[in-house]
Amino acid sequence: MKIQILFLKLVCGLASLPLIFIGLIGPRLTHKIAQNFPQIPGGLWLVVLLVYGSLILALWGLYQLQRILREVDLVGHFGQKTQQALRQIQKVASINGAAYLLSLPLFYLIAVRQATPGVMLIDLGLVVISLAIAITANLFRNLMHPAIIVEK
């Protein structure tokens, strides 16, 4: 195993730790938000769907990245599986970006209620990060397409 691939696998593993932490504090977070906003019907379910939906999608994207690294490590080149994994990473990042974009009104309500405008910036940052990941995956897939060795 090359040291670069090992380092990238380690980084992917470390990147999953904050996501798992968010999954652990998610119920506490959603309960607190539901207490602060009783006037929003179904607000709790919206927050739960957003938190856990984006968490599952982000972990799926990290799994796809691990698949890419495993294939490059075993085979030594990029193949069709890499293309498929990059396509899935692009879809996951696009869905996460759209979910965060649609959750902007909820984050606005939280920012107004708590008098913390930084909450809006956090959500906008999540939108930008998700779209940057989707664009990067698409760019990488398009640049890599001519270099793929056709597997037999």
N, C-alpha and C positions, 0 to 999 in steps of 0.2 A: 504494500500500500504506500503510495506516495505521500510524502509529508504534507503537501498542499491539500490533497483530498482529505487526509485525516484532520487537518486544521479546519477545513470547511465543514466536515461532519460534526466536529466539536462545537463550532459556532452555531450550527443548526440546532444542536442539542441544547445549548445555552439559550438560544432564542426562544425555545419552547417553555423554558422555566417561567418567565413572566406571564405567558399565556395560561399556564396551569395555575399560577397564583391568582390571576383574574377569575378563573373558574372556581377557585376556592372561596374568594370573597364576593362572588357574584350574588349569592342569596342575601347576604347582609346588605349589599348595595341596593338591590332591588327592593328590599323591605323598607329601607330608609327613604328611597325615592317615593314609594307608595304612601308612606306616612306623610310626606311633605306635600303630596299632590293628590288629595282625595277627590278633588273636583274633576279630575281627568278619568273618565270611565275607561277601563281597560289599559290604563297607563302602565300598570305593573306588568301586564303581559307583553306590552310593547317593549318595555325595557328588558324583560327576560329574553324575548325573542332577539333583540338587538345584541345583547351581551353574549348569549350562548350561541346564537347563529354565527356571529362574526368570529367567535372563539373557535368553533368547530371548523369553519372555513379556513381560518389562519393555520390551524394545526394540520388540516388537509394539505394546504400549500407547502408547509414545511415537510410533510411526508413526501410530497412529489419532488421536492428539492433533494431529499435523501435518495429517492429513486434515481434521479439524474446522476448524483455523485456515485452511487453504487454501480451504475452502468458504465460510467466513465472509468471507474476504478477496475472493474472486471474486464470489460471489453477493450478499453483503451481509446475509444473514439465515441463520437456522438452517433446515435442511430434513430430509428423511428420511435422507439420508446421515449427517447429524450424529447422529440418533437411533441409527442402526446402529453408528456408531463408538463412541458412549457405551456402548451395550450390550456391545460387544466389550471396551472398557476395563474395564467392570464384571466381566465374566467372567474376564479376565486377572488382575485384582487378587484376585478370589475364589480362583482356582486357586493363585496365589502364596501367599496367606494360608493356605490349607489345606495346601500343601506345607511351608511353614515350621512350621505347627502339628504336622504329622506328623513333622517332623525334630527335634522337641524332645528325644526320647530320645537321639538321636545327639549333640546339643549338650550334653546332660547328661553323657554319657560323656566328651566332650572336656573339659568343665569339671571333672569329678572327676579325670580323669587328669592334667590340667595344673595343677590347683589354682587355677583362675581362674573364679570364679562369674560374672564379668561376661559371659562367653560366653553364658550363659543369658539374660541381659538383652538382649543383642544380638538373639538369635533372637526373644524376646518382642516387642522393638521392631519387628522386621521383620513379625511377625504383625499387630501393631496398625496399622502404617503401611499394609500391604496392605488390611486391612479398612476403614480410614478412606478409602482411595482408592475402594474398591468402594461404600461407602455414599455418598460424595460424588458419584460418577458417577450412582448411582441417584437421588439427590435432585435433581441437576441435570437429569437426563432427565425426571423427573416434573414439575419446575417449568417446564421448557421446553416440554413437550408442548402446552399450550394456545397457546403463542406461535408454533408452527411454521406457516410459510406453506406451503400445499400446492402442490407443484410440478406443473406440467402438462406 
